[in-house]
């Protein structure tokens, strides 16, 4: 929305301009002015470097590097373009690069920056005072890297990407500054567009809720693996719960233990049910449900001239019952379960 001038007679819309039209440059003007007034786009921030690029194998440079009151690093990228370009991808690379900076390294970087600016402040003391620290907390420094993107405008593609990244635990802000003409002066309309300030608290709550939900889902997944042995010798190992039936059948087949009685015995167990596949017959939807991606593979078991697949559709609680049934019928077979690398006997 445009800016307006309010006078006694009417409300006058100010003319929007561009940095390019006004001859305002990115580094020599915007960056130079903002480094000393960084609170305009990033409150509670101490700039510790300009054009930072102290890493091997890359010529890339961070426009402004700062730290916040929580001792997090802040990558600040500036663009005078009308869409922001691909600055989010650039900033992500920079964030990854600076993530390894230590407190001592940042002090060295800041000391160099102060010297280049002709300032005699003590770098370490200035940082400690800014953070409110009496002494250095190495473990608490640079626990996170935040990103601030400032541009004349942001494309929908860019803001969509940023919101998606923020939803996955990153901290990226988009600050829009639009220039307007007011007589001979240039006014700046500075607005935070992502995340919107008025809904920031609500978005934080939603973000935390989604984090907990993702964590709960990951915790609920069964990531254990199994091994199967015959007479004390391991035959198959490192397989998932869903492949217990398959590997049991393969073991029995390898030892020629599947006769008609054993075949029928296994087929009676719904957790290890066989699905018949005839290559010349159209596959039914029911067969697809059980075989999924194995439809076009060779049958896992051939018995009495027919090809069979072992279903991998395990229900909750099926494993223990199946293992008990197999061990009762075939005492030579044994199973071991490993949870997060730790052995758990079955």
N, C-alpha and C positions, 0 to 999 in steps of 0.2 A: 504494500500500500504506500502511496506517496506521502510526503511530509507537507504540512500546511503552515502558512503564516496567518496568524490571527490578528487583524487590525480592527479599527472602530467600524469600518464600513462593510467588510466582507472577509471571507476566508480564502486565502490565495494558495493554490497548489504550487509547491516548489518544483522546479524542473529537475528531473533526474538526469544525471550525466554518467560518465564512465571514467575510470582511472586513466584509461588510454587517451580519451579525448582531452583530459586535463593535463596530460603529460606527467602523471604521477607514476613513478616507477616502483617496482616490487621491492627490490632490495635497498636501493639508495634512498627511497622515501618511506614506504610503509614499514619496512623492517627497521629502519633506522629510528623512526619515531616510536614505534611500539616497544622496542627493547627497553626503553626507559619509562614506559607507561603501560607495561604488560597487563596491569590490572583491568585495562579496558576490555580485553578479550579473555584473560585468565586471572581472576582474582587470587590473592594470597599465593603469588608465585614469585620466585626469585630466579631471574635469568642468570645462568652460569656460563653460557657460551653462545656465540653467534657463528653461524656457518661451521658448525662442529662436524668434523669428519675424520677423527683420529681412529681409523680402522684400516687394516691391511686389505689390499685387493679390491678397493672400491674408491671411486672419486665422489661418491654421493655425500652431500652435506645437509645437516639439519639446519633449517633457517634459524630457529632459536631453541636452545635447550634449557630447561628450567627444573626446579624442584618445588614441590608444594609443602605445606605445613606438616604433612604427614610423612615427609621424607620420600615421597614418590617422585620418580623422574617424570618430566613432562616434555614430550616432543611437540613443538609448535611449528606448523607449516602455514605459509602465507601464499595466497594467489590473488592476483588482481583480475583474473579471468571471470567470465560471466557464468561458468558452469562448474568450476572447481577442478576441471580436468580429471586426472586419475590420482589426485593427491592422497586419497585414502590408502591406495596400494603403496605409494611412496612412503607414507608415514608408518605403515605397518612394517616395512623393511627397516626403517630407521629405529622403530621401537624395539625390534628384535636385536638390532645391533647394539643399542645402548643399554639393553637389559642386564648386561654383565658388568656394568660400571660399578666400582666400589666407592666408598666414601673418600678414600685417599686419592683415587684417580679423579674424582669430581673436584676435589680441592685443587689438584694440579691444573685441571682444565680451567677452573674459575680463576686461579691465580694468573694464568696466561691471558685470560680474557680481560681481567682488570688491568694488567700491564699494557695490553694493546689499547685500552681505552684511556690510558694515562691516569688511572686511579691508584692510590697508594693504600687502599683498604687491605687488611689482612684477610685472605680468602677463607681460611679455616674458621677464624673467629666470626666472620660475617655469616657463614653458613650455620654455625652453632647458635648464634644469636637469633637468626631467622627461625630455626627449628625449635628454639626454646630449650636446647639441650645444654646441660652443664658439662657433659663429657660425650665422647663419640659412642654411638650405639651401632656398631658395625652390622650386627644381625638385623637390626630394624631399619637399615637404610636400603632404599631402592627395592622394596618388596614388590612394587608394581610400577608399570610404565603407563602413563596416561597420554592421550593424544588430543591436541586442540588444532582444529582446522579452521582457518579464517580465509574467507573468500568473498568476492563481490556477489556471488550467487552459487548455488549448488544444484546440480542436475538431480532429477528424480531418481535416476539410476544410482547416483552416489549416495543420496540420503537413505535410500532403501538398503543399500549395502551396509551403511553405518548402523542403522537400526538393527539389522540382522546380527552384526558383529557385537553390538552392545548387549543383545539378548543372550549372547554366548560369553558373557563375563568380561568383555573388554570395556574400556572407559574412554569413549571418543565423543568430543563435543564439536559441533559445527557452528561457527560464529559468522554471521553474514554482516558485512559492512558495505552499505550502498552510499555512493556519493551523490549529493544534491547541490545545485547551484542556489546561492542566496546572495544575489547581487554579484559582487566580485569574489565572494567567499565560497569555499567548498565545505558543506556540512556532511557529517557522516552519521548515518543511521545504523547503529550497531545492535544486532539482535541475535540471541542464541536460538537457533532453529531446531537443533537436535542435541539433546532431548529438550522439548519445550519446557521452559522453567516452571510454568504453572502446573504441569503434570509430572514434574521430575520426581517428587516424593512418591506419587502413585506408581510411576514406572519402576522405581527402585523396589517397591513392595512386590510388584508383579515379577520383576527379575529375580528377586530372592525366592519367591514361591516356585518359579520354574526351575531354579537351581536345585531346590530341595526335591522337586518332583523327578528331575533327571537323576539326581543322586540316589533317590529311592528306587527308581527303575533299574539303575545299574547294580545296586546292591541286591535286588531281588533276582537277578539273572543267575542261573546255575552255571558257574564257570568251572566246575570241577571236571577232571578227566579221569579215565579209568584204564586199567590194564586187565588182561585176561590171560591166565596161565593154565597149562595142562600138565598134571603130575609135577607141579613145582617149577616148570619151565615157562617163562613168559613167551606168549605167542603173538599177541597184539598189545600195544600200549599207546598211551597219549590220545585216546579217542574220546569223543563226547558221549554223554549219556544216551543220545539218540541213536548211537551206533552199537549199543550193547547187543541188541538182538541180531544185527547183521554179523558182528564179529563172532558171536556165539555159533551162529549157523555156519559161517565159514570155517571155524575151528572143527566143528563136527564133520563137515564135508571133507576137509583135508585128511581126516583120519578114518574116512569111510565108515562113519558111525551112523549115517542117516539111512535107516531102512524104513519100511512102510510104517512100522509101529512108532518110531521116533518122529517121522514126518508128520503123522497124524497128531502125535503128542504136542509138537510145536505149533501146529495149526490151531489147536484148541485154545492156545494162549493168545488173547486178543492183543496183548502188547508186543507180540512177535508174530503177527499174522502175515501170511504170504498173499501176494496179489499176483494172479496169473496174467502173463503177457503173451499174446500170440501176435507175432510180427505181421501176419497177414490180415489180422482183424483190426478194424478201427478201434482206437483206444476210447473207452468210455470216460465220462466225466468223473465217475467214482474212482477209476484207476488213476486218472491224472491227479486226483486229490492225494492219493497215497504215494505215488511215485515221483511227482513233481518233475525235477530236472533229470531224473534217471530214465525217463520214458524211452529215449533213443539210445540208451546204453545196453550193453550185453546183460542178459539175466544174471543175477548173482548166485542163483542155484538152479541146476538142471536136475530134475528128478522124474524118472519114468518118461523121459522124452519131452517133457514140458519145461519151459523156462519160467522161473519165479523170481520175484523181488521181495525183499524184506521191508516191511513198512517201517517208517521212522516217525510215526505219529504217536509219541509217548504222552500219556496223561500223567498228571501229578500223582506221585506215589506208586507209579507202575514199577519203577526200577527195583525196589527192595523185594517186592513180590515175585518178580521175574527171576532175580538172582537166586532167591530161596528155592524156587521151583526147579531151576536148572541144577543147583548143587545137590538137591535131594535125588534127582534122577541120575546125575553124572557127578559123583563125588570127586572125580579126578580134576574137575574144572574148578578154578577159584578166581575171584575178582578182587581187585584193589582199587580204592578210590583215592584221588589226590585233590585236595582243596587248597588252592593258592600255594601249590608246591609242597603241601604237607600230606603225609600218608594218613588215610583213614580206612580201617579194615571193614570189609563187608562180610 
